[in-house]
Amino acid sequence: MKITEISTKSALVRSRIPGVRFVINPYLGCGHGCRYCYATFMRQYSHFNRNSRWGEFVEVKTNLPAVLEEELARKRKIGTALLSSVCDPYQPVEREYELTRQCLKLLRSYGWGIQILTRSPLVTRDIDILTYAIDARVGLSIPTDNDRVRKILEPDSPPIESRIETLKQLKAKGIRTWAFIAPTLPMDPVKLHRLISPHVEYVMIDSLNYKNQVKHIFREEGWEHALTPEYARETREILQKLFGGQVGRESNR
Ligand code: SF4
């Protein structure tokens, strides 16, 4: 993994994600290296890694907490911020740099709401901050129940079982939890529902949008059916039926 320390001019970025006003991305690049990642376009903003392979570099915005503190102090209204939209805030480098942890401390001290979306159990390290935040919600991305599928499409991300365990631990501490079933990879929806449902308040569902990046892998693995619009629609319908009232509004597209 190539790690580069960089500085940033802004921390809070306006968002068009439904229900999210601001996003914070402490890192440019993502060590989880999901093959279908939607965020690979972020390389165009890099001075160092425009031609690097996604998943093999991370740029660490070392001054981001200081910038965030200035921005929070200037804001007249309290808001909510999501960590993160184009990287995983708990990717492996976070263990050393703790940028996400520092941002959470600041958001909490300024009374801001906190939303987290991650694939990593490392989020449990910050339970001490999340428990006392005014409104904290933690989402775990769980796009399949099948850890072999995960290993092939998300080779450097934590196992599915550890994500379920993470939800359990967070919920046991009174933190609001949800799951992002996205993109809908090859899966057994009934099993996925059984694994997730007891540990979350709600789920969001979205289909695989960046198919070209992974077409060849799906073909090699005999998963062509999971690339079709019918698979996306049917899987969504089955999941919506299984999760019923737990399906969040934004995922009903
Ligand atoms: S965790 Fe998210 S941002 Fe990171 S590689 Fe996977 S899909 Fe992309």
Residues whose N, C-alpha, C, O or C-beta is under 5 A from the ligand:
A	BS01	SF4	C30 H32 G33 C34 C37 Y38 A39 V86 C87 D88
